[in-house]
Amino acid sequence: MALMITEECINCDVCEPECPNEAISQGEEYYVIDPLKCTECVGHFDEPQCVQVCPVNCIPTDPDRQENKETLMIKYQHLMENKPANK
């Protein structure tokens, strides 16, 4: 399950730096999450860090991206294998 940011986002900028996979970026109107990079922090933390810091609770699970913990771990491992060495 990747997460998504809803239109309730107030562009407060607190979620983007918390994402260990750099999956969050500024969209046209509000922040967005790249579902190909989002692992819900599996592999990094016990809880999604963006959800923990969001002051308006606008980061639910994306209903179009249903993934279990094992799938998220595989995605995490793939991201780490392809991460540039200088990051």
Residue pairs with C-beta under 8 A, 6 or more apart in sequence:
1 40
1 61
1 62
1 65
1 66
1 67
1 68
1 72
2 33
2 35
2 38
2 40
2 61
2 62
2 65
2 67
3 33
3 38
3 40
3 48
3 50
3 51
3 59
3 60
3 61
3 62
4 32
4 33
4 35
4 59
4 60
4 61
4 62
4 65
5 15
5 24
5 27
5 30
5 31
5 32
5 33
5 58
5 59
6 58
6 59
6 60
7 29
7 30
7 58
8 56
8 57
8 58
9 30
9 31
9 56
9 58
10 30
10 55
10 56
10 58
11 26
11 30
11 31
12 55
12 56
14 53
14 54
14 55
15 24
15 31
15 49
15 50
15 53
15 54
15 59
16 24
16 25
16 26
16 31
18 24
18 49
18 50
18 52
18 53
19 33
19 38
19 49
19 50
20 41
20 44
20 45
20 49
21 37
21 38
21 39
21 44
21 76
21 79
22 37
23 33
23 34
23 35
23 36
23 37
23 38
23 39
24 31
24 32
24 33
24 34
24 50
25 31
25 32
25 34
26 32
33 50
33 59
33 62
35 62
35 65
36 75
37 79
38 65
39 72
39 73
39 75
39 76
39 79
40 48
40 72
41 47
41 48
41 49
42 69
42 72
42 73
42 75
42 76
43 72
43 73
43 76
43 77
43 80
44 76
48 59
50 59
51 57
51 59
67 75
